[in-house]
Amino acid sequence: MIKEMAFVAYSVKDVARAVSFYRDVVGLRPGAMASEQWVEFEVGSTTFGVGNGETLGIPPGSAFAVAFEVDDVAESKKKLESTGVKVTELMDAPSCTSCFVTDPDGNRFALHQRKAQ
């Protein structure tokens, strides 16, 4: 029986470059688990990891599986764009506003902001 989500992981070609992007540009905080092949970030009660998954048959740049909740999606989008990161336009839905970001390997993730109910 599944108890909880263990982690979300993205395959990257260059782990050091990915760590720099997710730590310095996106603003994630690295966790205790870190090596040259695998680094985990603590995101609330979930772990987000990056590592070269090619030996596991997971090509770098092939993922889209994570959405990071932010306080202000428009401001987060603006901050990333100011560093040259590719970000889509904001998309408005009844319960949220979001946009999609592409990391240096081509993996995509969402920035997501829930609307007050």
N, C-alpha and C positions, 0 to 999 in steps of 0.2 A: 504494500500500500504506500502511496506517495504521501509524505508528511509535509513537505514544503519545497520551495524553490531553492536549490543549492547555490546556483550561480548562473549568470548569463556570460557567454564568452564570445569574443570575436577573434578570428584568425587574422594575423597581420604578418607582413613580410619582415619588418624591422621593429622588434619589440621596444628598443630604446626610443625610436622616433614616435611610436604609438604612446608610450608612457609620457613623453614630453607633451604630445598633443592633448591627451586626456587629462593630465595633471595641470599643465601650464596654460593651455588655451581654453579647455572646457571647464577646468576648475575642480576635477574630482580629486579626492584624497586617497593616496595609496594606502593599502592595508599592510598587514604584517607579512603576507606571503609575496615574496618577490625574488626572482632569479633572472638570469639572462634570457631564459626561454618563456617565462610566465610571470605576470604581475597582476595582482588583484587590487581592486579599488573598493572601498566601502561606500555604499550608496544606500543610506537608510538601513533597513534590515536585510538588504540584498547585497550580493557581491557581484561585481562586474569585472571580468578578467580579460586580458589580452595576451596572446601568445601565438607563436607560429604553428598553425595547425596543419601544415602541408603534409607532415608525416602521418597524420590521421586522415588524410584525404579531404581536408577542408581548405579550399583555396583562399588565400588572403583576399579581402575585398568582396566576399560573397555573402556577407551577413546583413540582415535587417531584422533585429529582434528585440531591441530595447527602446524604451521611451523614458527619458529623464524628466521627472516633475520639477518645474521651476516656479518661483514666485511671480516672475514677470517675463512671459515668453517674448514679448516685443523687445524688451531691454536685452535679454539673453541673445536673441537673434542679432541685434545691432552690435553687441560686443563681439560676437564671433565674426560677423562680416567685417568689422574693423581690422581684424587680423588676416583677412584674405580668405577665410574659410567659406566654402560654397554652402549656402543655406537657401531653401525654397521660400516662397512667399508664405505668409501666415494663412492658415486655413481655419475658418471659424465654423464650429459645430454647436449644436444646442448646449452641450455639456462641457465643451472645452475649446481651447484655441491651441494650435500646434503648428510646427514647421519641421522640416527634415534637413539634417546636416549630413555631409559626407566627410569621412575622416581621410587621412592621407593615403590609405590603402584602398579606398573606395567603399568601405563598409558604411551603411547608412544607419542613423538613429534619429529619434524624434525628440524635440523639446516640447513639453506638454504642460499646459496650465489648465487645471480644472476651474470651471466657473462656479461662483457661489450658487447654492441651490435655494 
